[in-house]
Amino acid sequence: MNRFLSFILLLFPTFTYCQIDIDKAGDGWELKVDSALSIIKQYDSTKYKLLVSVCDKVEFWNGSYSTNNGNRTIVVSVGDIKLGSLNNLSAVLVHESLHLYAAQAPMAWGDKVEENMCYRYELSFLEMLPSVESWLWTHTMQQIIETE
């Protein structure tokens, strides 16, 4: 019985995010995304619930920025992974989840307004975290100003 319980507990992290399929790529990139999902779930359950309701898959690409395909998939840039910041990766997932929500719910925000709303949504997430890198705050605030 103890072995069975140990086996189930070992598999628990695998089941935690079974709603979102994460591509296997790079050197443990899927584990970084899984850790970022844990951060979102821990610090802002509302944003986590939205994320899992609009996103089925996370992929990676060599582009200069993270994005989404408009069809329930978030596409994380290699650059965002290589920054080595789980806070940034969490913010990317939160940001892109609002884009996916906008794509799935017929809203006529316009590109600039939508981008601004996504950065504000991201900022509200960053405010929930206990310690955020100063460059991440600066970047997010700069993007909000540039999209106003």
C-alpha positions as CSV (number, residue, x, y, z in Angstrom):
1,M,0.0,0.0,0.0
2,N,2.8,2.4,0.8
3,R,4.5,1.7,-2.5
4,F,1.2,2.4,-4.3
5,L,0.7,5.7,-2.4
6,S,4.3,6.7,-3.2
7,F,3.8,5.9,-6.8
8,I,0.7,8.1,-7.0
9,L,2.4,11.0,-5.2
10,L,5.3,10.7,-7.6
11,L,2.9,11.1,-10.5
12,F,0.9,13.9,-9.0
13,P,3.0,16.7,-10.6
14,T,2.4,15.1,-14.0
15,F,-1.4,15.2,-13.5
16,T,-1.4,18.8,-12.1
17,Y,-1.3,20.4,-15.6
18,C,-2.7,17.7,-17.7
19,Q,-5.0,20.2,-19.4
20,I,-2.1,22.0,-21.0
21,D,0.3,20.0,-23.3
22,I,3.8,21.4,-23.2
23,D,6.2,20.6,-26.0
24,K,9.4,18.8,-25.1
25,A,12.2,21.0,-26.3
26,G,15.5,22.4,-25.2
27,D,17.2,21.5,-22.0
28,G,14.2,21.0,-19.7
29,W,12.1,23.9,-21.1
30,E,8.9,22.0,-20.4
31,L,9.9,21.8,-16.8
32,K,10.4,25.6,-16.7
33,V,6.9,26.1,-18.2
34,D,5.5,23.7,-15.6
35,S,7.2,25.7,-12.9
36,A,5.8,29.0,-14.3
37,L,2.3,27.4,-14.3
38,S,2.9,26.6,-10.6
39,I,3.8,30.2,-9.8
40,I,0.6,31.4,-11.6
41,K,-1.6,28.9,-9.8
42,Q,0.0,29.8,-6.4
43,Y,-0.1,33.6,-6.6
44,D,-3.2,34.3,-8.8
45,S,-5.7,31.4,-9.1
46,T,-8.1,33.6,-11.1
47,K,-5.5,34.2,-13.9
48,Y,-4.5,30.5,-13.7
49,K,-8.2,29.5,-14.2
50,L,-8.4,31.7,-17.3
51,L,-5.1,30.4,-18.6
52,V,-6.2,26.7,-18.4
53,S,-9.6,27.6,-19.9
54,V,-8.2,29.2,-23.0
55,C,-4.9,27.3,-23.6
56,D,-4.4,23.6,-24.5
57,K,-0.8,23.7,-25.6
58,V,2.5,25.5,-25.1
59,E,5.1,25.4,-27.9
60,F,8.5,27.0,-28.4
61,W,9.9,29.0,-31.4
62,N,13.0,30.9,-32.4
63,G,11.2,34.2,-32.8
64,S,12.2,37.3,-31.0
65,Y,9.0,37.5,-28.9
66,S,6.5,35.1,-27.4
67,T,3.0,35.0,-29.0
68,N,0.1,32.7,-29.6
69,N,-1.4,31.1,-32.6
70,G,-5.0,32.3,-31.9
71,N,-6.1,28.7,-31.5
72,R,-5.6,27.7,-27.9
73,T,-1.7,27.6,-28.2
74,I,0.8,29.8,-26.5
75,V,4.2,30.0,-28.4
76,V,7.1,30.9,-26.1
77,S,10.2,32.4,-27.6
78,V,13.6,30.8,-27.0
79,G,14.7,34.3,-25.9
80,D,12.1,34.3,-23.1
81,I,13.3,30.8,-22.0
82,K,17.0,31.8,-22.1
83,L,16.4,34.8,-19.8
84,G,16.2,32.3,-17.0
85,S,13.4,34.1,-15.2
86,L,10.4,32.1,-14.0
87,N,8.6,35.3,-13.2
88,N,9.1,36.5,-16.8
89,L,7.9,33.1,-18.2
90,S,4.9,33.3,-15.9
91,A,4.1,36.8,-17.1
92,V,4.4,35.7,-20.7
93,L,1.8,32.9,-20.1
94,V,-0.5,35.3,-18.3
95,H,-0.1,37.9,-21.0
96,E,-0.7,35.5,-23.9
97,S,-3.7,33.9,-22.1
98,L,-5.6,37.2,-22.3
99,H,-4.8,37.4,-26.1
100,L,-6.2,33.9,-26.4
101,Y,-9.3,34.9,-24.4
102,A,-9.8,37.9,-26.7
103,A,-9.4,35.6,-29.8
104,Q,-11.9,33.2,-28.5
105,A,-14.5,35.7,-27.3
106,P,-15.5,38.0,-30.2
107,M,-14.2,41.4,-28.9
108,A,-13.4,44.4,-31.0
109,W,-10.7,45.9,-29.0
110,G,-8.3,46.7,-31.8
111,D,-4.7,45.6,-31.8
112,K,-3.2,48.4,-29.8
113,V,-5.9,48.5,-27.2
114,E,-5.7,44.7,-26.9
115,E,-1.9,44.8,-26.4
116,N,-2.3,47.5,-23.7
117,M,-4.9,45.5,-21.9
118,C,-2.7,42.4,-22.0
119,Y,0.2,44.3,-20.5
120,R,-2.0,45.8,-17.8
121,Y,-3.3,42.3,-17.1
122,E,0.4,41.1,-16.9
123,L,1.2,44.0,-14.5
124,S,-1.7,43.0,-12.2
125,F,-0.2,39.5,-12.1
126,L,3.3,40.8,-11.3
127,E,1.9,42.9,-8.5
128,M,0.9,39.6,-6.8
129,L,4.4,38.1,-6.8
130,P,6.6,38.5,-3.8
131,S,9.8,39.5,-5.7
132,V,9.9,40.6,-9.3
133,E,13.1,41.5,-11.2
134,S,13.3,45.3,-11.7
135,W,13.9,44.8,-15.5
136,L,10.6,43.0,-15.7
137,W,8.7,45.8,-14.0
138,T,10.5,48.3,-16.3
139,H,9.7,46.4,-19.4
140,T,6.0,45.9,-18.6
141,M,5.5,49.5,-17.6
142,Q,7.3,50.7,-20.8
143,Q,5.1,48.5,-22.9
144,I,2.0,49.9,-21.2
145,I,3.1,53.4,-22.0
146,E,4.0,52.6,-25.6
147,T,0.6,51.0,-26.3
148,E,-1.5,53.8,-24.9
